[in-house]
Amino acid sequence: MAQEQAPPSGPDLTQGVAFDALVDGKLVGHVGSEEVLLVHSGSELFAVGAHCSHYHAPLADGIVVGASVRCPWHHACFDLRSGEAVRAPALSPIDCWRVEQRDSRIFVKEKHRQAKPQTRAIAHAPEKIVIVGGGAAGFAAAEMLRRRGFGGSIVMLNQDAAAPIDRPNLSKDYLAGSAPEDWLPLRPNEFYAGDNIELRLNDEVVGIDTKARQVMVAGGKNLTYDRLLLATGAEPVRLPIPGADRPHVHTLRSLADCRAIIEDAKGARRALVIGASFIGLEAAAALRARDIEVHVVAPEQRPMERVLGSQMGDFVRALHEEHGVAFHLQDTVTAIDGRRVALESGGRIEADLVVVGVGVRPRLALAEQAGLVMDRGVMVNAYLETNARGVYAAGDIARWPDPHSGENIRVEHWVVAERQGQTAACNMLGLSERFDAVPFFWSQHYDVPINYVGHAEQWDEISVDGDIKSRDCLLRYKKNGRVLAVASIFRDVENLRAELAMEQDAIK
């Protein structure tokens, strides 16, 4: 017998609810079978879809800022008037309903059409835009160009064989076997034709002439551009050791990489992860979900200590050990001889599958060849434009002036790359938007999420609110008394508020 679908929660909003039924300005109810979030902000009332369009997080658990609502899980932001996803990682809008107030009761009426984003007239609008790279930044830029009404040519050159995908899922649910592959594409294949975006896969760009405004493609005709976005991303660091090129040794960056790991995992009894990075440990957790014995080798004293500090590092290690992961820290791999892995300490580990997660390096060769200003990345201004007029850079390769830290920074975060792609798109259309988003990333280890906002390469103090071992904490990373970053476990609202305070330069 088929299982009955659970009814939507909360009151029927079409029948009206008392104004004082809203708690902190929010109430979840339903219209028909759809859950709806009712919001009172300032003097306005809004009714929108109750779940984030990214990973379906409950927006009622987020925060309302003016006429917007922010997702508690991954910090997407939606316009309450139009439903537009104004801030990545969400890309799709949420539904909106018309609201009426009669005396002290609120009634939700029919859905209203989502208004298209307002764009002002663009002087000297470009006709041809070329995007080099099909990752987070490249895709977000192409999508935003069309969203902002750009009607010219968009060509996206992707060296990968797959259309843009949700890369964070590769080391999490998809690798663990709990998410199907059809969840991975950021948009279905028909999206590109429907929005007239020429997506070219397996296309290698071999050069850029910024004076002639041309992109040279291997084995193909040169492309002329009016605006160019470099979003070449990063590539995994490969170990210069004997045996690193063996078929059962993998990096994890692309869909093809992940498919290969999954295939090898089918017959594996033991896996070795080299590196205690976020990617490495997420892969370790995913392989444990497949009931594979997992060993982790890394030179650090604690996993992720460089980013999260010693206390969080100890917690992460203990969490993985609770799930059966064996650590070999302060050690390195010197050779891979068949299924036998040699360690610098003299130890040996037998492994059917090896995953190398020792970091990535930005793909800078094209930018260097084009004569762009470099500083451990491609230098861009506050509008993400390089020293070459009409050439922008976004994502893992871009080093930008961060107004929150007061430094030029480069980060390798998925959400940052998407948001930079969106901002670069607006600026290629002449909208002059500064990139001032606070960096954000999340990491998932089993059922424990770690959210991190800000950017702290160094700190002299970490203050802990709550208890890390109890998985209920918020850590503030400070230098000279100033909070540079915040990490949290199951403190979603506080993490969102910390992000907002950083935006307003009011973090304490």
HUCORDA-V224893 format. One record per residue. RES is the residue in three letters. SS is DSSP state (alpha for helix, beta for strand, coil for the rest). PHI is phi as a letter, one per 20 degrees, with the letter a starting at -180 (none if undefined). Layout:
res=[RES RES]
ss=[SS SS]
phi=[PHI PHI]
//
This chain:
res=[MET ALA GLN GLU GLN ALA PRO PRO SER GLY PRO ASP LEU THR GLN GLY VAL ALA PHE ASP ALA LEU VAL ASP GLY LYS LEU VAL GLY HIS VAL GLY SER GLU GLU VAL LEU LEU VAL HIS SER GLY SER GLU LEU PHE ALA VAL GLY ALA HIS CYS SER HIS TYR HIS ALA PRO LEU ALA ASP GLY ILE VAL VAL GLY ALA SER VAL ARG CYS PRO TRP HIS HIS ALA CYS PHE ASP LEU ARG SER GLY GLU ALA VAL ARG ALA PRO ALA LEU SER PRO ILE ASP CYS TRP ARG VAL GLU GLN ARG ASP SER ARG ILE PHE VAL LYS GLU LYS HIS ARG GLN ALA LYS PRO GLN THR ARG ALA ILE ALA HIS ALA PRO GLU LYS ILE VAL ILE VAL GLY GLY GLY ALA ALA GLY PHE ALA ALA ALA GLU MET LEU ARG ARG ARG GLY PHE GLY GLY SER ILE VAL MET LEU ASN GLN ASP ALA ALA ALA PRO ILE ASP ARG PRO ASN LEU SER LYS ASP TYR LEU ALA GLY SER ALA PRO GLU ASP TRP LEU PRO LEU ARG PRO ASN GLU PHE TYR ALA GLY ASP ASN ILE GLU LEU ARG LEU ASN ASP GLU VAL VAL GLY ILE ASP THR LYS ALA ARG GLN VAL MET VAL ALA GLY GLY LYS ASN LEU THR TYR ASP ARG LEU LEU LEU ALA THR GLY ALA GLU PRO VAL ARG LEU PRO ILE PRO GLY ALA ASP ARG PRO HIS VAL HIS THR LEU ARG SER LEU ALA ASP CYS ARG ALA ILE ILE GLU ASP ALA LYS GLY ALA ARG ARG ALA LEU VAL ILE GLY ALA SER PHE ILE GLY LEU GLU ALA ALA ALA ALA LEU ARG ALA ARG ASP ILE GLU VAL HIS VAL VAL ALA PRO GLU GLN ARG PRO MET GLU ARG VAL LEU GLY SER GLN MET GLY ASP PHE VAL ARG ALA LEU HIS GLU GLU HIS GLY VAL ALA PHE HIS LEU GLN ASP THR VAL THR ALA ILE ASP GLY ARG ARG VAL ALA LEU GLU SER GLY GLY ARG ILE GLU ALA ASP LEU VAL VAL VAL GLY VAL GLY VAL ARG PRO ARG LEU ALA LEU ALA GLU GLN ALA GLY LEU VAL MET ASP ARG GLY VAL MET VAL ASN ALA TYR LEU GLU THR ASN ALA ARG GLY VAL TYR ALA ALA GLY ASP ILE ALA ARG TRP PRO ASP PRO HIS SER GLY GLU ASN ILE ARG VAL GLU HIS TRP VAL VAL ALA GLU ARG GLN GLY GLN THR ALA ALA CYS ASN MET LEU GLY LEU SER GLU ARG PHE ASP ALA VAL PRO PHE PHE TRP SER GLN HIS TYR ASP VAL PRO ILE ASN TYR VAL GLY HIS ALA GLU GLN TRP ASP GLU ILE SER VAL ASP GLY ASP ILE LYS SER ARG ASP CYS LEU LEU ARG TYR LYS LYS ASN GLY ARG VAL LEU ALA VAL ALA SER ILE PHE ARG ASP VAL GLU ASN LEU ARG ALA GLU LEU ALA MET GLU GLN ASP ALA ILE LYS]
ss=[coil coil coil coil coil coil coil coil coil coil coil beta alpha alpha alpha coil beta beta alpha alpha alpha coil beta coil coil beta beta beta beta beta beta coil coil beta beta beta beta beta beta beta beta coil coil beta beta beta beta beta beta coil beta coil coil coil coil coil coil beta alpha alpha alpha coil beta beta beta coil coil beta beta beta coil coil coil coil coil coil beta beta beta coil coil coil coil coil beta beta beta coil coil coil coil coil coil coil coil beta beta beta beta beta beta beta coil coil beta beta beta beta beta beta beta coil coil coil coil coil coil coil coil coil coil coil coil coil coil coil coil beta beta beta beta beta coil coil coil alpha alpha alpha alpha alpha alpha alpha alpha alpha alpha alpha alpha coil coil coil coil coil beta beta beta beta beta beta coil coil coil coil coil coil beta coil alpha alpha alpha alpha alpha coil alpha alpha alpha alpha coil coil coil coil alpha alpha alpha coil beta coil coil coil alpha alpha alpha alpha alpha alpha coil coil beta beta beta beta beta coil coil coil beta beta beta beta beta coil coil coil coil beta beta beta beta coil coil coil coil coil beta beta coil coil beta beta beta beta coil coil coil beta beta beta coil coil coil coil coil beta coil coil coil coil coil coil beta beta beta coil coil coil alpha alpha alpha alpha alpha alpha alpha alpha alpha alpha alpha coil coil coil coil beta beta beta beta beta coil coil coil alpha alpha alpha alpha alpha alpha alpha alpha alpha alpha alpha alpha coil coil coil beta beta beta beta beta beta coil coil coil coil coil coil alpha alpha alpha alpha coil alpha alpha alpha alpha alpha alpha alpha alpha alpha alpha alpha alpha alpha coil coil coil beta beta beta beta coil coil coil beta beta beta beta beta coil coil beta beta beta beta coil coil coil coil beta beta beta coil coil beta beta beta beta coil coil coil beta beta beta coil coil alpha alpha alpha alpha alpha coil coil coil coil beta coil coil coil beta beta coil coil coil coil coil beta coil coil coil coil coil beta beta beta coil alpha alpha alpha beta beta beta beta beta coil coil coil coil beta beta beta coil coil coil coil alpha alpha alpha alpha alpha alpha alpha alpha alpha alpha alpha alpha alpha alpha alpha coil coil coil coil coil coil coil coil coil coil coil beta beta beta beta beta beta coil coil beta beta beta beta beta beta beta coil coil coil coil coil coil beta beta beta beta beta beta beta coil coil coil coil beta beta beta beta beta beta beta beta coil coil beta beta beta beta beta beta beta beta coil coil alpha alpha alpha alpha alpha alpha alpha alpha alpha alpha alpha alpha coil coil coil coil coil]
phi=[none f f f f f f f e n f f f f e n c f g f f f d l m c b e c b c m e d f c e e c d c m d d d c c c g e c f f e c m f f f f e e c d c m e b c d f f e c m f c c f f e d n f e e b f e f d e f d f c c f c c d c l d d d c d d f f d f f f f g f c e g d f l g f d c c d d d p d e f f f f f f f f f g f f e n f d e f c d d d c f f e d f g c e f g f f e d f f f f n d c f f f e f g f b f g f g f f f e l d e e d e l d e e d a c d f f e l c d e d g m c e f d e c e c c d e c f m c c f f d f e c g n f e f f e d c d c c d f f g f g f f f f f f f d e d c c d d e o d f g f f f f f g f f f f f e m d f c d c d b f f f c f l f f e d n f f f f f f f f f f f f g e n f d d c e l b c e d a c d m e d d e d f f o f c c e b e b c d e c d o c c f e d g f f f f f n f f c b l q e f c e f d m e e f e g n d d c b n f e e d c f e f e e m c e c c c d d g f g f f f f f f f f g f f f e n e l d f e c f f g b b c c c c l d d e d d c c n b c f b b d b c e d d n c f f e m b b c d d e c c l n d f d b c c b c l c f f f f f f f f f f f f e l c f c]
//
